[in-house]
Amino acid sequence: MTLLIDPPNSPGHGRLWSHLASDTSYAELHRFAQSLGIPQRGFDRDHYDIPAERYESVIAAGAVPVSSRELISRLLAAGLRRRKASTLAPKKAGRSLIRASRLRPGDRVAVVAPAGPVVPERLDRGIDVLASWGLSVTVAEHVRGTHERFGYLASDDAARADDLMRAWCDPEVQAVFCARGGYGVQRMVDLLDWESIAAAGPKVLVGFSDVTALHQAFAARLGLSTIHGPVVTSLGSGDDESRAHLQALLFEPAPGVSLTPSSVDSVVGGRAEGVLVGGNLAMLASEVGTRNSLRAAASIAVLEEIGEETYRLDRMLTQLLRTGWFDDVLGIVLGTFTDCGLPATLRELAEDRLAPLGVPLLWGAPIGHDDRNLAFPYGVPAVLDADAGTLVLREPALL
């Protein structure tokens, strides 16, 4: 047996508590607790807190009684002991974020639609790509739906939030893929139960565009690294390099992965090292002032956008500058700005608004809404060499 429980000898809130743990996996622990009706809010880093009156019933259900010392030693031996520094909790801007485990063939993953409705054929092609990677794919209830009144939403806010919660808190699910972007994430993100998400532990979250609002929230609220990368509906239509890059990032993460396979243009030279943050420019600007916003301090900011006039991009960048989002940024990488005007004009805007920050600045990285959209991990250290025109991960995206 691998489920362990120590005696009720830990005082708190006027009663005694035991600790329930597994020396095999958190997934096994969550399944066992769920089967006994133990709420996820009882999960603390690497164990569940169990009140003394439930001690005997948990043993009867299959947990093995051990001493507190043995429980800790077995967790340490299994590599499942989590210190406070590795728990899901807010971290200062610029700190490395907690990474989830890499995916393996046979893992179950869930597809959710936190924003807009999908084109069924594009969704099916993307699901086929995930299945071709050896993943078992579950599609959430409202992914193929459309809001009764607002056709730009996949369903009502509560339903979209519930789909994400069910997927994340399912102990069998190892990763959550967003079906598409489009407006809507900001309407549902504050309906999520962040305590339950934290209790479920680190998992992989993949998406881009308006999914930036989720990346920011998971980072700011939980200190959790997520993957800014192709959504499911773009997996079947994007280019081979983007698919291969994401697959390697998820299944065979390694240091030294380049986000600029070909050298890109330098606007301001220099070199910087820091964790990655950023995503869709409009989402970053509109998140400022909420508790979900994670600033670019002590970080390398990566920005992309689609379908915005130059003056609107100017407004967004100015908003981020005025609110201090860029304060103490170490470097900036501009991805693709699809259908946003003439490249020469956009570069002039970057030089006008961002070059005065005096940090290394790259232009034209293959990240964004073009067919080539290379995934990058939030909160993972990278090296920006603007003289060479490169951005390279210093550490693996996942564990």
VENFEN-V631713 format. One record per residue. N is the residue number from 1. RES is the residue in one letter. PHI is phi in degrees with one decimal (none if undefined). OMEGA is omega as a letter, one per 40 degrees, with the letter a starting at -180 (NA if undefined). Layout:
N:RES:PHI:OMEGA  N:RES:PHI:OMEGA
This chain:
1:M:none:a  2:T:-120.7:i  3:L:-92.3:a  4:L:-123.2:i  5:I:-143.3:i  6:D:-96.9:a  7:P:-63.9:i  8:P:-73.1:a  9:N:-128.6:a  10:S:-107.9:a  11:P:-76.9:i  12:G:176.2:i  13:H:56.0:i  14:G:75.7:i  15:R:-149.2:i  16:L:-104.3:a  17:W:-131.0:i  18:S:-103.0:i  19:H:-121.7:i  20:L:-104.0:a  21:A:-144.0:i  22:S:-129.0:i  23:D:-99.0:i  24:T:-115.3:a  25:S:-164.2:i  26:Y:-67.5:i  27:A:-59.8:i  28:E:-62.7:a  29:L:-63.1:a  30:H:-64.0:i  31:R:-61.8:a  32:F:-64.0:i  33:A:-62.6:i  34:Q:-62.4:a  35:S:-65.9:i  36:L:-96.3:a  37:G:74.3:i  38:I:-78.8:a  39:P:-67.2:a  40:Q:-66.1:i  41:R:-65.1:i  42:G:-80.0:a  43:F:-81.8:a  44:D:-131.8:i  45:R:66.7:a  46:D:-141.5:a  47:H:-153.3:i  48:Y:-102.6:i  49:D:-83.7:a  50:I:-117.6:i  51:P:-64.9:a  52:A:-55.2:a  53:E:-68.6:i  54:R:-103.2:a  55:Y:-55.6:a  56:E:-65.3:a  57:S:-68.2:i  58:V:-69.0:i  59:I:-64.3:i  60:A:-61.1:a  61:A:-80.9:i  62:G:131.0:i  63:A:-76.6:a  64:V:-95.6:i  65:P:-71.7:i  66:V:-139.4:i  67:S:-74.7:i  68:S:-61.5:i  69:R:-64.2:a  70:E:-66.7:i  71:L:-59.1:a  72:I:-66.9:a  73:S:-65.1:i  74:R:-72.6:i  75:L:-66.1:i  76:L:-62.6:a  77:A:-62.8:a  78:A:-85.9:a  79:G:72.4:a  80:L:-111.3:i  81:R:-84.2:a  82:R:-107.8:i  83:R:-77.6:a  84:K:-59.3:a  85:A:-65.6:a  86:S:-103.5:i  87:T:-88.2:a  88:L:-76.1:a  89:A:-159.3:a  90:P:-56.2:i  91:K:-130.0:i  92:K:-66.2:i  93:A:-56.0:i  94:G:93.4:i  95:R:-83.2:i  96:S:-63.7:a  97:L:-97.3:a  98:I:-74.1:a  99:R:-101.5:i  100:A:-82.3:i  101:S:-76.2:i  102:R:-65.3:i  103:L:-86.2:i  104:R:-133.8:i  105:P:-53.9:a  106:G:98.1:i  107:D:-64.5:i  108:R:-91.5:i  109:V:-129.1:a  110:A:-118.8:i  111:V:-108.8:i  112:V:-125.6:i  113:A:-123.3:a  114:P:-78.4:a  115:A:-133.1:a  116:G:-89.2:i  117:P:-72.7:a  118:V:-104.9:i  119:V:-87.0:a  120:P:-52.6:a  121:E:-64.1:i  122:R:-69.5:i  123:L:-62.6:a  124:D:-61.9:i  125:R:-64.5:i  126:G:-67.3:i  127:I:-62.6:i  128:D:-61.8:i  129:V:-63.9:i  130:L:-61.0:i  131:A:-65.7:i  132:S:-66.8:i  133:W:-84.2:i  134:G:88.3:a  135:L:-92.8:i  136:S:-93.4:a  137:V:-103.8:i  138:T:-111.1:a  139:V:-103.6:a  140:A:-64.7:a  141:E:-57.3:a  142:H:-103.2:a  143:V:-62.7:a  144:R:-94.4:a  145:G:-95.0:i  146:T:-144.6:i  147:H:-60.0:a  148:E:-62.0:a  149:R:-108.5:a  150:F:-110.5:a  151:G:-67.0:i  152:Y:-87.1:i  153:L:-116.1:a  154:A:-70.8:i  155:S:-169.6:i  156:D:-70.5:a  157:D:-59.4:a  158:A:-63.6:a  159:A:-68.0:i  160:R:-66.1:i  161:A:-65.9:a  162:D:-64.5:i  163:D:-58.6:a  164:L:-65.9:i  165:M:-62.4:a  166:R:-61.9:i  167:A:-65.7:a  168:W:-66.8:a  169:C:-88.7:i  170:D:-76.3:a  171:P:-64.7:i  172:E:-83.3:a  173:V:-91.0:a  174:Q:-98.6:a  175:A:-152.9:i  176:V:-122.7:i  177:F:-108.0:i  178:C:-82.7:a  179:A:-66.6:i  180:R:-163.4:i  181:G:-94.8:a  182:G:83.5:a  183:Y:-63.2:i  184:G:142.0:a  185:V:-60.0:a  186:Q:-64.0:i  187:R:-73.8:a  188:M:-109.6:a  189:V:-62.7:a  190:D:-82.2:i  191:L:-89.4:a  192:L:-73.3:i  193:D:-90.1:a  194:W:-70.7:i  195:E:-66.1:i  196:S:-69.4:i  197:I:-62.8:i  198:A:-63.0:a  199:A:-65.7:a  200:A:-72.9:i  201:G:86.6:a  202:P:-63.0:i  203:K:-140.3:i  204:V:-85.3:i  205:L:-126.0:a  206:V:-126.3:i  207:G:168.5:i  208:F:-148.1:a  209:S:62.1:a  210:D:-68.1:i  211:V:-63.9:i  212:T:-51.4:i  213:A:-63.0:i  214:L:-73.6:i  215:H:-57.1:i  216:Q:-62.2:a  217:A:-67.3:i  218:F:-63.1:i  219:A:-72.9:a  220:A:-71.2:a  221:R:-86.3:a  222:L:-120.7:a  223:G:66.7:a  224:L:-103.5:i  225:S:-75.6:i  226:T:-131.8:a  227:I:-109.4:i  228:H:-84.4:a  229:G:-158.5:a  230:P:-53.6:i  231:V:-78.9:a  232:V:-62.3:a  233:T:-69.7:i  234:S:-100.4:a  235:L:-64.7:a  236:G:-81.9:a  237:S:-117.5:i  238:G:-74.3:a  239:D:-87.0:a  240:D:-62.7:a  241:E:-64.2:i  242:S:-64.4:i  243:R:-63.9:a  244:A:-64.0:i  245:H:-63.8:i  246:L:-65.4:a  247:Q:-59.8:i  248:A:-65.7:i  249:L:-61.8:a  250:L:-84.5:a  251:F:-101.6:a  252:E:-133.2:a  253:P:-63.2:a  254:A:-152.6:i  255:P:-69.9:i  256:G:87.7:i  257:V:-70.5:a  258:S:-92.2:i  259:L:-98.4:i  260:T:-136.3:a  261:P:-53.7:i  262:S:-112.3:a  263:S:-57.4:i  264:V:-111.1:a  265:D:-70.8:i  266:S:-100.8:i  267:V:-95.9:i  268:V:-130.2:a  269:G:-76.5:i  270:G:124.6:a  271:R:-134.7:i  272:A:-146.4:i  273:E:-126.9:i  274:G:-179.4:i  275:V:-76.8:a  276:L:-89.6:i  277:V:-148.2:i  278:G:128.9:a  279:G:125.3:a  280:N:-73.1:a  281:L:-61.6:a  282:A:-62.5:i  283:M:-67.2:i  284:L:-62.0:a  285:A:-67.3:a  286:S:-79.9:i  287:E:-85.4:i  288:V:-57.5:a  289:G:97.4:i  290:T:-98.6:i  291:R:-74.4:a  292:N:-91.5:a  293:S:-84.0:i  294:L:-110.6:a  295:R:-74.0:a  296:A:-93.6:a  297:A:-56.9:i  298:A:56.7:a  299:S:-136.2:i  300:I:-103.6:a  301:A:-90.4:i  302:V:-114.9:a  303:L:-127.3:i  304:E:-148.4:i  305:E:-164.3:i  306:I:-145.6:i  307:G:63.8:i  308:E:-118.6:i  309:E:-67.1:a  310:T:-57.7:a  311:Y:-66.3:i  312:R:-72.9:i  313:L:-62.6:i  314:D:-57.0:a  315:R:-60.8:a  316:M:-65.8:i  317:L:-62.9:i  318:T:-63.8:i  319:Q:-60.1:i  320:L:-65.8:i  321:L:-66.7:a  322:R:-67.3:a  323:T:-85.5:i  324:G:86.3:a  325:W:-60.8:a  326:F:-87.9:a  327:D:-56.9:i  328:D:65.3:i  329:V:-63.1:a  330:L:-95.0:a  331:G:-170.5:a  332:I:-136.1:i  333:V:-122.2:i  334:L:-96.4:i  335:G:-86.3:a  336:T:-87.4:i  337:F:-119.7:a  338:T:-69.7:i  339:D:53.8:a  340:C:-114.4:i  341:G:114.2:a  342:L:-70.3:a  343:P:-54.6:a  344:A:-63.8:i  345:T:-68.3:i  346:L:-64.3:i  347:R:-66.5:i  348:E:-61.0:i  349:L:-63.5:i  350:A:-61.6:i  351:E:-65.1:a  352:D:-71.4:a  353:R:-88.6:a  354:L:-108.5:a  355:A:-58.2:i  356:P:-61.8:i  357:L:-67.7:i  358:G:73.8:i  359:V:-112.7:i  360:P:-53.7:a  361:L:-139.0:i  362:L:-106.2:a  363:W:-129.0:i  364:G:95.1:i  365:A:-66.7:a  366:P:-78.4:a  367:I:-133.3:i  368:G:146.3:a  369:H:-96.1:i  370:D:-79.0:i  371:D:-56.3:i  372:R:-88.5:a  373:N:-139.2:a  374:L:-81.6:a  375:A:-69.8:i  376:F:-137.8:a  377:P:-93.6:i  378:Y:-65.2:i  379:G:71.1:i  380:V:-111.7:a  381:P:-61.8:i  382:A:-143.2:i  383:V:-117.9:i  384:L:-104.8:i  385:D:-115.8:a  386:A:-71.2:i  387:D:-67.5:i  388:A:-89.7:a  389:G:74.5:a  390:T:-131.2:i  391:L:-135.9:a  392:V:-131.7:i  393:L:-68.2:i  394:R:-86.7:a  395:E:-132.9:i  396:P:-65.3:a  397:A:-70.1:i  398:L:-132.7:a  399:L:-86.7:NA
